[in-house]
């Protein structure tokens, strides 16, 4: 059988993943830096708590299982996520997955009745969550790994399940994420502390891996960021009332110009800009259109069958 190097692991790929000595399938993925910190993901947490689609998925789930994939060297962001999601549903269960065994052992001391930590990668340790958060994970992989990683996770989602694939800076002041369901990408969200930017395009350096290489003239994400910069400059007068007021005025102007920017549902401390994926999907990329499970760019066939594009760890 022809063998190739997997973009997820760098290992030769086969149709079956290797197993460990106990007979369990080894995690899919590669060990990453593990950088983390207290409240680093607060902006995405706040967005999750107030997103109608996320709330609906959590409230409708027979088993409100959430996976925090790649929590890093410390389990703090997993514990923070669990605490915030309990505002949506009190019986939510959160599992932090890490591909580094030593990180799992260290996190075990922080386990609670509704929060646990386990060894796992993009295969989600065989679990079936209603929500997956994968922050600052795929940023450390090659671009060609995105389709494989998404497909492996999508194959494990519970009905109506969602994935949030995002990136943020070290202090969590600038964040961007894509939300997906089992069929493909749904939306892109940019979030920031409006006091910590000069212009909206400052967030470009934190675009998810699926978009960061497409922020060039002629691509939709570049067009959106350029329009946001122009709108931000046009509403500079609102800055006397503070950057949050200026951000909301920028969103209003973008909507008036025809951009399908999701209106904020409440006054938030964060600057948030959300648009449908179809408005930023990179032209010429394999995921440029939303395709159903088992689409050509997917390495996982419908029903969870795996193709030879997913390789074992190590």
N, C-alpha and C positions, 0 to 999 in steps of 0.2 A: 504494500500500500504506500502511495506517495506520502511523504511527511514534510511538513513545513513548520517554521517557527511561529509559535502563537504570539500575537501581539499582547495577549493578557499575561503570559508567563515567561515568554522568551524560550520556552521549552519546545521540543518537537511535539507536534500535535497528533493525537490518535482519536479514534472514536470513543475510547473509554478513558476516564481519568484514573490515575493510580490510586491505590488505597493505602492507608497506613497499616501498621502492624496489627491493629485491632479489626481490620477489615472494613473500616469506614472510608468513604471516598475522601480524598485529600481536598482541601479548599482550592477553589479556582482563583488565581490571582498571584500577585507578587508582593513581598513585604515593602512597605513604603516608609517614609520618614517618621510618621507618627506625631508630628507637631500638633499641639493642642493647647488649650488654655481655658480658664474659667470664663463663661459667658461669651466665648468667641462666636457662637452660633445663635446668639440671642435674636438677631433680626429675622433669620429664617424660622426660628421657633415661634416668634410672634406672628409671622405671616401664616404659618401652619395652623395656629390656633384660631385665626380669624378667616381663613380661606373657606368659602362655602363648600367647595368641592371636597376639600380634605375633611371638613367637619361631617359632611354627609357620608363620606366613605367610612369614617370611624364610627359614627352613630348607627349605621346600617349593618356593620360587620357582625357576623355571628360570633367571631373570635377576634376581639380588638387587639391583634398582635402587631406591634411595630418593631422594625429592625433598624438599628443604628449601625450602619456598615462602616467599619474602619474608624473606630472612635479614637485610636491613637494611643500614645504612651500613658495617658491618664483617662479614667472613665467619666470625667466631670461632665462633659457635654451630653453623655447618655443620661446621666442622672437629671440634668437640667431639662432635657427633652421630656423625660417621663413626668416630671413635676408639672410642666406646662401643659402637656396633653391631658393630664387629669382634669384640667378645667373644662375640657370638651367631653371627656368620658372617664368617670372615676375608676372604672375597672380595666383601663388600658394596661396592657403588658408590654414592656419594652425589653428587647434582647439586644445587647451590644455584641457585635461580631468583630473579631480581629483575626487576621491571618498569622499574627506573630504569637506563638504559644506563651511566651513569657509575659506579654501584655495581658493575656487572658488570666493567667495565674495571679498577677498583681491586682487586677480589677476585681477578683473574686471577693476580696475583703469588703468591697463596697456594695455587694449584692443586697437587695431588699426583697420583700415578698413579691413585688410586681416588676422587679428589674433583675435581670440576670446577664451573665457574660459567658460567651462561648467562642470556640474556634470556628472560623468560617470565612468564606470569601464571597464572590459574586453568585455562587450557587445557593447562598443564604442558609447554609447548613441544613438543607432539606426542608426548611420551614416554609410556611405559607402565610406571609404577612399581608395586612391590608395597607400598610404604608412602609416604605423603605426610604431612609435618609442616607445618602452617600455623599458626604461633603469632604472636599479636599482629597478625594481618592483618585478619580480618573485624571485629575490634573497632572498626576505624576506618571501617567501612562502615555504611550504614543497615541496619536490621533486615530490610527487605524484600529485601536483596541476598543473604541467607544461602541461601535455596533455590536461586537461580541458581548461586551459587558452588559449593555442594555438588554440584549436578547436573553442572556442567561438569567438575569433578574426578572425580566417580564414573565418568563416561563414559570416562575415560582409564585407569582402574585395570586392572592385570593381574588375571587370575583369582585370587580369594582376597585381593585387595589391600585395604588399609586406609587410612583418613585420620584424622589427629588434628588437630582444630580447637580451639585453646586460647588462653588469655590468662593473663598473669602480671604481677606488679608489676615495678618497675624493677630490684629486686635478686633477683627470683626466689624470694622467700620465700612468696608466696601465688600459687597456680596452680589453674586449672580447665580441663578439656578434655573434649570430646566425641569418642568414637571412632565412626567410621562404616565400613561396607563399601559395596559397590555397591548394596545394597538399602535402606540408610538408617541412621539412628543406632542404635548398639548400647548404649553406656553413657556415663555421666557420671562423671568422677573429679575429686575435690577433693584437692589436695595442698598441704602447708604445712610450714614449720618450726614445730613446736608451741611453741617458745620465743618465737615472734614474733606470737602471737595471744592475745587475751583470751577468745575464744569462737569456735566453728566458723563462725558466721555472719559473722565478719570477712571470710571469703573471698567473700562475696556481691558485693563490688565488682569482683571479677575473674571473675565468671561469663562464659562465652562469649556472644557477641552473641545467639545463639539463645534464651538464657534470661534475660539480665540484666534485661530489661524485664518479666519475669513473676514477679519475687520480691515478690509481693504476697499478702496473705491470700486463701486459697481456691485458690491455685495449688500444684501438687505440689512445686515446688522450695522454696517458702516453708515448706510443711509439713515437708519433710525438714530444712531448716536449723533450723527451730524445734525439732524433735525432737532434733537433734544438740546444740543449745544446752542443752536440758533434761537430756539425758544427761550432757553435759559438767559441768553443775552438780552432778548427782547423784553423780558419781564424783570430786568434788573431793578427797576424802580420799586418793585415789591420787596426788595432786600432790606429796606428800612424797617420792615416789620419782622425781619428774621428770615433765615434761609429756608425754614420749613414752609412759610407762607409763599416764598418765591418758588419753591418746588411745586406746590399745588397749583400756582398760577401757570407754571410751565406745562403741567399736565393738561390744564384747561386749554391752553393754546394749541398743544399737539392734537387734542381731540377736535378742536375747531378746524384744524388743518386737515382732518380726515384720518389721522392715525388712530387705530382701534385700541387706544390705551384704556385699560380697565380703571374705572373711577374708584378712588379710595372710598371704602365703606364707612370709615370713621376717621377722625383726626388722629393721625399716628405721629409718633416722634420720629419715625424713620421716613426717609424719602424712598418711595416705592414706585416703580414703573413696570407694569406687566402688560405684555402683548401676546396675542396668539402666535403659536409657533410658525404658522404659515406666513407670517409677516417678517420673520427673520431667518427662516430656513435657508442655509447656504446653497446658492446655485451651483450645480455640478457635483455636489456631495451625495453619497449614497443614501443619506437620510434627509434629502432636501424636500421630500414629500412625506406626508404621514401615510404609512402603509400598515396593513393589518399584520398580526402575528404570522411569522413564517414568510415575511416579505423578503425580496432578494438580498437586502442588506443584513438580514437577521441570520445569526448562526444557530438559532434554535427554531426548530420546526414546530408547527401547531401541535398542541397537546403535550408540549414539554419534551419532545424527542430532541436529542442533541445531535448536531452534525459534527464533522471532524474538525471544525474550526475552533473548538474549545479544548485547550490543552491542560495537562496536569500540572500541579505545582512541582517545581524542582526538577 
